């Protein structure tokens, strides 16, 4: 502490965070042996530290190696690799090593460590995890509603901070070197606003609401365009490259319906109808199939199919609008679409948007075929949900939408038998495992402190195998999953399940 104090005073610093790590295990290797080991490890998933000497005078924690892209060879290389340029750069900054070589027979020490983390303004001292997929971040044995609320608040506050006065987002960042992602996607603008509204329903943060209003104003006045076709006024979300995406109109519906529900406004009802009519314009009236991409302003079909997400988004958006207005046009279009989805076995995609949609559809139409589709959408995917090495936040969304449908099926006397043969214990284990695993995608301060600009990214969410990329749509999916998980925890449904399981065991 005396040394830390002296350094802080000499550099005129006011430390906010203190992290202390100690070595638990170490093994000696050559650089050649390490390179072979890296080739067998997914990029950014090497979870050990490296020391250049046995006394750890020149040591690099796992978080330092990954935070400075020292083992990252670029997006085209799927495995970890020694990046000698980045390694030398950080070694000079960290240890003032001006010359550093990596001879094949040279010695390097691979170690795992644990640590503690403290921050000013808090009496909490967090024990940090050791080796493994949870390495380097605080230990949380069981997620409680308090934890989940904090995760929602952190992520939504981050998104609010990314909305400029003009309503445009900072689209994303490459945090290893604090570089912006210089592109934009109007669809993700709208879908991120939807997730922010879900979070605002939980937090009621004024700063978040202000950011939502700015982003929504930009969406409705600038990004959405209205045209006349087939003697109707149609509205479309138009991308910078003049593409009209089916999913773009869909997420506009989600955002505007949610805003209308939470505020009670009827301001957007005409626009909602025009957006929905735009989706119907993209649907084949005989087969129910959607066209995925049109060209603006001709409205000619550019791509009949682009990505499965668009189908689920469109159907879910129409269902949410039906829930707001009870207009039969929207649910009729969804049922027509589901004839196509079922015939084409869309459940094989295990898509979270289809899970959202079928849950919403069965609220109004408890059709056995729709329920079976919803079960098929996840039933053979549970091992993937449990074991997937990446955080894959949409998996939690898939599970939470499915859970809501299952809860209704359990009390539906006409369709309850559809659950026969489903391993509910495994389902709920997978749900909780995935929710807990998402903690590894959060920029806790004890991780963010090793990146170029910690203040920018703390509280956000990242995709590790994309060099810890932080993008607004990455954050939105973490948020939506955690909002649904919080609702589940606070409903008491989990405690009822535990009680039922104990009763059955007795």
C-alpha positions as CSV (number, residue, x, y, z in Angstrom):
1,X,0.0,0.0,0.0
2,X,2.9,2.3,0.7
3,X,4.4,1.7,-2.8
4,X,1.0,2.2,-4.4
5,X,0.5,5.5,-2.5
6,X,4.0,6.7,-3.5
7,X,3.3,6.0,-7.2
8,X,-0.1,7.7,-7.1
9,X,1.4,10.8,-5.4
10,X,4.3,11.0,-7.8
11,X,2.0,10.8,-10.9
12,X,-0.7,12.9,-9.3
13,X,-3.3,10.1,-9.6
14,X,-6.5,9.5,-7.7
15,X,-6.8,5.7,-7.8
16,X,-10.4,4.4,-8.1
17,X,-9.6,0.7,-8.4
18,X,-7.2,-1.6,-6.7
19,X,-6.6,-5.2,-7.9
20,X,-4.1,-7.6,-6.2
21,X,-3.3,-11.0,-7.8
22,X,-1.3,-13.9,-6.6
23,X,0.0,-17.0,-8.4
24,X,-1.7,-20.3,-7.6
25,X,-0.1,-22.6,-10.2
26,X,2.8,-22.4,-12.7
27,X,4.4,-24.6,-15.3
28,X,7.5,-24.1,-17.4
29,X,7.3,-24.3,-21.2
30,X,9.2,-23.2,-24.3
31,X,7.8,-20.6,-26.7
32,X,7.5,-23.4,-29.3
33,X,5.4,-25.5,-26.8
34,X,3.3,-22.5,-26.0
35,X,2.6,-21.8,-29.7
36,X,1.3,-25.3,-30.1
37,X,-0.9,-24.9,-27.1
38,X,-2.2,-21.6,-28.5
39,X,-3.1,-23.3,-31.8
40,X,-5.5,-25.6,-29.8
41,X,-7.2,-22.7,-28.0
42,X,-10.0,-20.6,-29.4
43,X,-8.9,-17.0,-30.0
44,X,-9.1,-14.8,-26.9
45,X,-9.8,-17.9,-24.8
46,X,-6.3,-18.6,-23.5
47,X,-7.1,-18.1,-19.8
48,X,-3.6,-18.2,-18.2
49,X,-1.0,-15.6,-17.5
50,X,2.6,-15.7,-18.9
51,X,5.8,-14.7,-17.1
52,X,9.2,-14.2,-18.8
53,X,11.0,-15.4,-15.6
54,X,10.4,-17.8,-12.8
55,X,10.3,-15.1,-10.1
56,X,7.4,-13.2,-11.9
57,X,9.3,-10.0,-12.2
58,X,8.1,-9.6,-15.8
59,X,4.7,-11.2,-15.6
60,X,1.5,-10.6,-17.6
61,X,-1.9,-11.6,-16.2
62,X,-4.4,-13.3,-18.4
63,X,-6.5,-10.1,-18.5
64,X,-3.4,-8.1,-19.6
65,X,-2.6,-10.5,-22.4
66,X,-6.2,-10.5,-23.8
67,X,-6.8,-6.8,-23.1
68,X,-3.8,-5.8,-25.2
69,X,-4.4,-8.4,-28.0
70,X,-1.1,-10.1,-27.3
71,X,-2.4,-13.5,-28.3
72,X,-4.8,-12.3,-31.0
73,X,-3.9,-12.8,-34.7
74,X,-6.9,-11.1,-36.3
75,X,-10.5,-12.1,-37.2
76,X,-9.4,-14.6,-39.9
77,X,-7.4,-16.8,-37.4
78,X,-9.8,-18.8,-35.2
79,X,-7.2,-19.9,-32.6
80,X,-5.0,-18.0,-30.3
81,X,-1.6,-16.9,-31.6
82,X,1.4,-15.1,-30.3
83,X,1.2,-11.5,-31.6
84,X,4.8,-10.5,-31.2
85,X,4.2,-6.8,-32.2
86,X,1.5,-6.3,-29.6
87,X,3.5,-8.3,-27.1
88,X,6.5,-6.1,-27.5
89,X,4.4,-3.0,-27.4
90,X,2.8,-3.8,-24.0
91,X,6.0,-5.3,-22.6
92,X,7.7,-1.9,-23.2
93,X,4.8,0.0,-21.5
94,X,4.3,-2.4,-18.6
95,X,7.9,-3.4,-17.8
96,X,10.0,-1.0,-19.9
97,X,11.4,-4.0,-21.9
98,X,12.9,-2.4,-25.0
99,X,14.1,-5.6,-26.6
100,X,12.2,-8.9,-26.5
101,X,12.8,-12.0,-28.5
102,X,10.8,-15.3,-28.6
103,X,13.3,-18.1,-29.5
104,X,11.6,-21.4,-30.0
105,X,13.6,-23.0,-27.2
106,X,13.4,-20.0,-25.0
107,X,11.7,-20.3,-21.6
108,X,8.3,-19.0,-20.6
109,X,6.2,-19.6,-17.5
110,X,2.4,-20.3,-17.8
111,X,0.5,-19.6,-14.6
112,X,-2.9,-19.2,-13.2
113,X,-3.8,-16.7,-10.5
114,X,-6.5,-15.5,-8.2
115,X,-7.0,-12.0,-6.9
116,X,-9.1,-9.5,-5.1
117,X,-10.6,-6.2,-6.3
118,X,-11.7,-3.1,-4.5
119,X,-13.0,0.3,-5.6
120,X,-13.3,3.7,-4.0
121,X,-16.8,4.4,-2.6
122,X,-17.5,0.8,-1.9
123,X,-16.8,-1.4,1.2
124,X,-17.0,-4.5,-1.0
125,X,-13.9,-6.5,-1.7
126,X,-14.5,-9.0,-4.5
127,X,-12.6,-12.3,-4.7
128,X,-11.6,-12.9,-8.3
129,X,-11.9,-16.3,-10.0
130,X,-8.9,-18.4,-10.9
131,X,-8.2,-20.4,-14.0
132,X,-11.1,-21.4,-16.3
133,X,-13.8,-19.7,-18.2
134,X,-14.6,-17.4,-15.3
135,X,-11.0,-16.3,-14.8
136,X,-10.2,-12.8,-13.8
137,X,-13.7,-11.5,-12.8
138,X,-15.5,-11.4,-9.5
139,X,-16.9,-14.5,-7.9
140,X,-20.7,-14.7,-7.8
141,X,-22.0,-18.0,-6.6
142,X,-25.6,-17.4,-7.4
143,X,-27.3,-14.7,-9.3
144,X,-29.9,-12.8,-7.2
145,X,-32.4,-10.2,-8.4
146,X,-30.0,-7.5,-6.9
147,X,-27.2,-8.8,-9.1
148,X,-29.3,-8.9,-12.2
149,X,-30.7,-5.4,-11.6
150,X,-27.2,-4.1,-11.4
151,X,-26.3,-5.8,-14.6
152,X,-29.3,-4.3,-16.3
153,X,-28.5,-0.9,-14.9
154,X,-24.9,-1.0,-16.0
155,X,-25.6,-2.1,-19.5
156,X,-28.5,0.3,-20.1
157,X,-26.5,3.2,-18.7
158,X,-23.7,2.3,-21.1
159,X,-26.1,2.4,-24.0
160,X,-27.5,5.7,-22.8
161,X,-24.0,7.2,-22.8
162,X,-23.6,6.1,-26.5
163,X,-26.5,8.2,-27.8
164,X,-25.4,11.6,-29.0
165,X,-27.5,14.8,-28.9
166,X,-28.5,14.1,-32.5
167,X,-30.0,10.7,-31.5
168,X,-27.3,8.7,-33.3
169,X,-25.4,6.0,-31.4
170,X,-21.7,5.5,-31.2
171,X,-22.1,2.2,-33.0
172,X,-19.3,0.3,-31.3
173,X,-15.7,0.0,-30.1
174,X,-12.7,-2.2,-30.4
175,X,-11.6,-1.8,-26.8
176,X,-8.1,-3.2,-27.0
177,X,-6.9,0.0,-28.7
178,X,-10.0,2.2,-28.1
179,X,-10.9,2.3,-31.8
180,X,-14.4,3.1,-33.0
181,X,-16.4,0.8,-35.3
182,X,-17.0,3.2,-38.2
183,X,-20.2,1.8,-39.7
184,X,-23.9,2.1,-38.9
185,X,-26.9,-0.1,-39.0
186,X,-30.4,1.3,-38.8
187,X,-31.9,-2.0,-37.9
188,X,-29.7,-2.3,-34.9
189,X,-30.4,1.3,-33.9
190,X,-34.1,0.4,-33.6
191,X,-33.6,-3.0,-31.9
192,X,-31.2,-1.3,-29.4
193,X,-33.9,1.2,-28.5
194,X,-36.3,-1.7,-27.9
195,X,-33.8,-3.3,-25.4
196,X,-33.3,0.1,-23.7
197,X,-37.0,0.4,-23.2
198,X,-37.1,-3.1,-21.7
199,X,-34.4,-1.9,-19.3
200,X,-36.1,1.4,-18.6
201,X,-39.2,-0.5,-17.5
202,X,-36.9,-2.0,-14.8
203,X,-34.7,1.0,-13.8
204,X,-36.8,4.1,-14.6
205,X,-33.5,6.0,-15.0
206,X,-34.2,9.6,-16.3
207,X,-30.9,9.6,-18.2
208,X,-31.9,6.4,-20.0
209,X,-35.3,7.8,-20.9
210,X,-33.8,10.9,-22.3
211,X,-31.4,8.9,-24.5
212,X,-34.3,6.7,-25.6
213,X,-36.3,9.8,-26.6
214,X,-33.4,11.2,-28.7
215,X,-32.8,7.9,-30.4
216,X,-36.5,7.3,-31.0
217,X,-36.9,10.8,-32.5
218,X,-34.0,10.1,-34.9
219,X,-35.6,6.8,-35.8
220,X,-39.0,8.2,-36.6
221,X,-38.1,11.4,-38.3
222,X,-34.9,10.4,-40.2
223,X,-34.4,6.7,-40.6
224,X,-38.0,5.7,-41.4
225,X,-39.4,6.7,-44.8
226,X,-43.0,6.6,-46.0
227,X,-44.0,5.8,-49.6
228,X,-47.2,5.0,-51.4
229,X,-47.6,1.5,-53.0
230,X,-50.7,-0.6,-53.9
231,X,-52.8,2.4,-53.0
232,X,-51.6,2.4,-49.4
233,X,-49.1,4.4,-47.4
234,X,-46.3,2.1,-46.3
235,X,-43.4,3.0,-44.0
236,X,-40.0,1.3,-44.2
237,X,-36.8,1.5,-42.2
238,X,-34.2,2.3,-44.9
239,X,-30.5,1.6,-44.5
240,X,-27.7,3.9,-45.8
241,X,-27.2,1.5,-48.8
242,X,-30.9,1.8,-49.7
243,X,-31.8,-1.6,-48.4
244,X,-35.2,-2.2,-46.8
245,X,-34.8,-5.2,-44.4
246,X,-37.8,-7.2,-43.2
247,X,-36.2,-7.3,-39.8
248,X,-35.8,-3.5,-39.8
249,X,-39.5,-2.8,-40.0
250,X,-40.0,-5.6,-37.4
251,X,-37.8,-4.1,-34.7
252,X,-39.3,-0.6,-35.3
253,X,-42.6,-2.2,-34.4
254,X,-41.1,-3.7,-31.2
255,X,-39.6,-0.4,-30.1
256,X,-42.6,1.8,-30.9
257,X,-45.1,-0.7,-29.4
258,X,-43.0,-0.9,-26.2
259,X,-42.8,2.8,-26.0
260,X,-46.5,3.2,-26.5
261,X,-47.2,0.6,-23.7
262,X,-44.9,2.2,-21.2
263,X,-45.9,5.8,-21.8
264,X,-49.5,5.4,-22.8
265,X,-49.0,7.6,-25.9
266,X,-51.1,7.0,-29.0
267,X,-48.8,9.3,-31.1
268,X,-47.2,6.4,-33.0
269,X,-50.3,4.4,-33.9
270,X,-50.5,5.7,-37.5
271,X,-46.8,5.0,-38.1
272,X,-47.1,1.6,-36.5
273,X,-49.9,0.7,-39.0
274,X,-47.8,1.9,-41.9
275,X,-44.8,-0.1,-40.7
276,X,-46.9,-3.2,-40.3
277,X,-48.4,-2.7,-43.8
278,X,-44.8,-2.5,-45.0
279,X,-44.2,-6.0,-43.6
280,X,-47.4,-7.3,-45.2
281,X,-46.2,-5.9,-48.5
282,X,-43.2,-8.2,-48.1
283,X,-45.3,-11.3,-47.5
284,X,-46.6,-13.7,-50.1
285,X,-50.3,-13.7,-49.5
286,X,-50.6,-17.4,-50.7
287,X,-47.7,-19.1,-49.0
288,X,-47.0,-16.8,-46.0
289,X,-43.3,-16.5,-47.0
290,X,-41.6,-13.2,-46.4
291,X,-39.2,-11.5,-48.8
292,X,-36.2,-10.4,-46.7
293,X,-34.6,-7.5,-48.5
294,X,-36.1,-4.9,-50.9
295,X,-34.4,-2.0,-52.7
296,X,-35.5,1.6,-52.0
297,X,-37.3,3.4,-53.7
298,X,-38.3,0.8,-56.3
299,X,-39.3,-1.8,-53.7
300,X,-38.0,-4.5,-56.0
301,X,-36.9,-7.7,-54.2
302,X,-33.1,-7.8,-53.7
303,X,-32.9,-11.0,-51.6
304,X,-35.7,-13.4,-51.0
305,X,-33.9,-14.8,-48.0
306,X,-31.0,-13.4,-46.1
307,X,-31.1,-14.6,-42.5
308,X,-33.6,-16.6,-40.4
309,X,-33.7,-13.8,-37.8
310,X,-35.9,-11.6,-40.1
311,X,-38.7,-14.1,-40.2
312,X,-39.0,-14.4,-36.4
313,X,-38.6,-10.6,-35.9
314,X,-41.3,-9.9,-38.4
315,X,-43.8,-12.3,-36.9
316,X,-43.0,-11.2,-33.3
317,X,-43.3,-7.5,-34.2
318,X,-46.7,-8.1,-35.8
319,X,-47.8,-10.1,-32.7
320,X,-46.7,-7.3,-30.3
321,X,-48.7,-4.8,-32.5
322,X,-51.7,-7.1,-32.3
323,X,-51.4,-7.1,-28.5
324,X,-51.5,-3.3,-28.6
325,X,-54.4,-2.8,-31.1
326,X,-56.2,-6.1,-31.4
327,X,-56.3,-5.6,-35.2
328,X,-57.0,-9.0,-36.7
329,X,-54.9,-8.2,-39.8
330,X,-51.7,-8.7,-37.9
331,X,-52.4,-12.0,-36.2
332,X,-53.8,-13.4,-39.5
333,X,-50.5,-12.5,-41.2
334,X,-48.6,-14.3,-38.4
335,X,-50.7,-17.4,-38.6
336,X,-50.1,-17.5,-42.4
337,X,-46.4,-17.1,-41.8
338,X,-46.4,-19.9,-39.3
339,X,-47.9,-22.3,-41.9
340,X,-44.8,-21.6,-43.9
341,X,-42.4,-21.8,-40.9
342,X,-43.8,-25.2,-39.8
343,X,-43.7,-26.6,-43.4
344,X,-40.1,-25.5,-43.8
345,X,-39.1,-26.7,-40.3
346,X,-37.8,-23.3,-39.2
347,X,-37.6,-24.7,-35.7
348,X,-34.3,-26.3,-36.7
349,X,-32.7,-22.9,-36.5
350,X,-33.3,-22.6,-32.7
351,X,-33.9,-18.9,-33.2
352,X,-34.6,-16.7,-30.2
353,X,-36.9,-14.4,-32.3
354,X,-39.1,-17.4,-33.3
355,X,-39.2,-18.3,-29.6
356,X,-40.4,-14.9,-28.7
357,X,-43.0,-15.0,-31.5
358,X,-44.4,-18.5,-30.8
359,X,-44.7,-17.6,-27.1
360,X,-46.7,-14.5,-28.0
361,X,-48.8,-16.3,-30.6
362,X,-49.8,-19.1,-28.3
363,X,-51.1,-16.5,-25.8
364,X,-53.9,-15.8,-28.2
365,X,-54.0,-19.0,-30.3
366,X,-53.2,-22.0,-28.0
367,X,-52.9,-24.2,-31.1
368,X,-51.1,-27.5,-30.5
369,X,-49.0,-27.2,-33.7
370,X,-47.7,-23.8,-32.5
371,X,-46.8,-25.2,-29.1
372,X,-45.0,-28.2,-30.7
373,X,-43.0,-25.8,-32.9
374,X,-42.0,-23.9,-29.7
375,X,-40.8,-27.1,-28.0
376,X,-39.0,-28.3,-31.1
377,X,-37.2,-24.9,-31.3
378,X,-35.1,-25.7,-28.2
379,X,-35.6,-29.3,-27.1
380,X,-32.5,-30.8,-28.9
381,X,-30.5,-27.6,-28.3
382,X,-30.1,-27.9,-24.5
383,X,-26.7,-29.4,-24.5
384,X,-25.5,-26.5,-26.8
385,X,-27.0,-24.0,-24.3
386,X,-25.2,-25.7,-21.4
387,X,-21.8,-26.2,-23.0
388,X,-21.3,-23.4,-25.5
389,X,-17.9,-21.8,-24.8
390,X,-18.9,-18.3,-26.1
391,X,-21.4,-16.3,-24.1
392,X,-23.9,-16.3,-27.0
393,X,-26.4,-14.0,-25.2
394,X,-29.3,-14.8,-27.5
395,X,-29.3,-18.3,-26.0
396,X,-30.7,-16.9,-22.8
397,X,-33.3,-15.0,-24.7
398,X,-34.3,-18.3,-26.4
399,X,-34.6,-20.0,-23.0
400,X,-36.5,-17.2,-21.3
401,X,-39.1,-17.0,-24.2
402,X,-39.5,-20.8,-24.1
403,X,-39.9,-20.7,-20.3
404,X,-42.9,-18.4,-20.5
405,X,-44.5,-20.7,-23.0
406,X,-43.8,-23.8,-20.9
407,X,-45.3,-22.1,-17.8
408,X,-48.6,-21.6,-19.7
409,X,-48.5,-25.1,-21.1
410,X,-48.3,-26.5,-17.6
411,X,-51.7,-25.1,-16.8
412,X,-53.3,-25.7,-20.2
413,X,-55.5,-28.8,-19.7
414,X,-56.0,-29.2,-23.5
415,X,-52.3,-29.1,-24.4
416,X,-50.4,-30.1,-21.3
417,X,-49.5,-33.5,-22.7
418,X,-47.2,-31.8,-25.2
419,X,-44.7,-31.5,-22.4
420,X,-44.6,-35.3,-21.9
421,X,-41.0,-36.5,-22.4
422,X,-39.5,-33.0,-21.9
423,X,-36.7,-33.1,-19.3
424,X,-37.8,-30.0,-17.4
425,X,-35.0,-30.4,-14.9
426,X,-32.4,-30.2,-17.7
427,X,-34.3,-27.3,-19.2
428,X,-34.1,-25.2,-16.1
429,X,-30.5,-26.2,-15.4
430,X,-29.6,-25.0,-18.9
431,X,-31.5,-21.7,-18.3
432,X,-29.6,-20.9,-15.1
433,X,-26.2,-22.1,-16.4
434,X,-26.6,-19.8,-19.5
435,X,-27.7,-16.8,-17.4
436,X,-24.7,-17.2,-15.0
437,X,-22.3,-17.7,-17.9
438,X,-23.2,-14.3,-19.4
439,X,-21.3,-12.8,-16.4
440,X,-18.2,-13.6,-18.5
441,X,-19.2,-11.1,-21.1
442,X,-19.6,-8.2,-18.8
443,X,-17.0,-5.5,-18.6
444,X,-16.5,-5.5,-14.9
445,X,-14.1,-2.8,-13.7
446,X,-11.5,-5.5,-12.8
447,X,-11.5,-6.5,-16.5
448,X,-11.9,-3.1,-18.1
449,X,-8.9,-1.7,-16.2
450,X,-6.6,-3.5,-18.5
451,X,-7.9,-2.0,-21.7
452,X,-7.0,1.2,-23.5
453,X,-9.9,3.4,-22.2
454,X,-11.5,1.7,-19.2
455,X,-14.0,4.6,-18.6
456,X,-15.5,4.1,-22.0
457,X,-16.3,0.4,-21.7
458,X,-16.9,-0.3,-18.0
459,X,-20.4,-1.6,-17.5
460,X,-20.9,-2.7,-21.1
461,X,-20.9,-6.2,-22.6
462,X,-18.5,-7.7,-25.1
463,X,-18.0,-10.6,-27.5
464,X,-14.7,-12.2,-26.5
465,X,-13.9,-14.1,-29.7
466,X,-14.3,-10.9,-31.7
467,X,-11.4,-9.2,-29.8
468,X,-13.8,-8.1,-27.0
469,X,-15.9,-6.1,-29.4
470,X,-18.5,-3.9,-27.8
471,X,-21.3,-3.0,-30.2
472,X,-24.8,-1.7,-29.4
473,X,-26.5,-4.8,-30.6
474,X,-24.2,-7.0,-28.6
475,X,-25.2,-5.1,-25.5
476,X,-28.9,-5.2,-26.4
477,X,-29.0,-9.0,-26.4
478,X,-27.4,-9.3,-23.0
479,X,-29.9,-6.7,-21.7
480,X,-33.0,-8.4,-23.1
481,X,-31.9,-11.8,-21.7
482,X,-31.2,-10.3,-18.2
483,X,-34.5,-8.4,-18.2
484,X,-36.4,-11.6,-18.9
485,X,-34.3,-13.5,-16.3
486,X,-35.0,-10.8,-13.7
487,X,-38.7,-11.1,-14.3
488,X,-38.5,-14.9,-13.9
489,X,-36.5,-14.6,-10.6
490,X,-38.8,-12.0,-9.2
491,X,-42.0,-13.9,-10.1
492,X,-41.1,-16.6,-7.6
493,X,-41.5,-19.3,-10.3
494,X,-38.1,-20.7,-9.6
495,X,-38.8,-21.1,-5.9
496,X,-42.1,-22.9,-6.8
497,X,-40.1,-25.3,-8.9
498,X,-37.6,-26.0,-6.1
499,X,-40.5,-26.7,-3.7
500,X,-42.2,-29.0,-6.2
501,X,-38.9,-30.8,-6.8
502,X,-38.4,-31.3,-3.0
503,X,-42.0,-32.5,-2.7
504,X,-41.5,-35.1,-5.4
505,X,-38.3,-36.3,-3.9
506,X,-40.0,-36.7,-0.6
